[in-house]
Amino acid sequence: MKKAPYLDAVALTDADRSLITIMIANTHPEKAIPTIIELSSWPIPKILVGRQISGDSFMTRNSLDDPDRVTIREINQPATIDAGQLKYTVPPHSVTELVFRK
């Protein structure tokens, strides 16, 4: 069996195509994975907006004593643009939602 890729993504749009949501999963237990996001015919945003769920490791879980070890955090950060390309580094063992508006 071939190795499965650590990074998986899906893109969704709304009915009038004014919004794109990209869901990215990084299943690598230790490595952040740099990506290039291509938005054909869409402007490259200056600010990345979305949400992300992650923890200290892929085995991290919430408990009664520590209910916030795995959390959903809001993403609202400057976009990294290099040579006209949108770059984003996906943290290890995380699921990220990025939302783009026209």
Summary of the structure (lengths in Angstrom):
residues: 102
radius of gyration: 15.1
end to end distance: 41.2
largest distance: 48.1
contacts: 234
relative contact order: 0.33
helix: 0%
strand: 52%
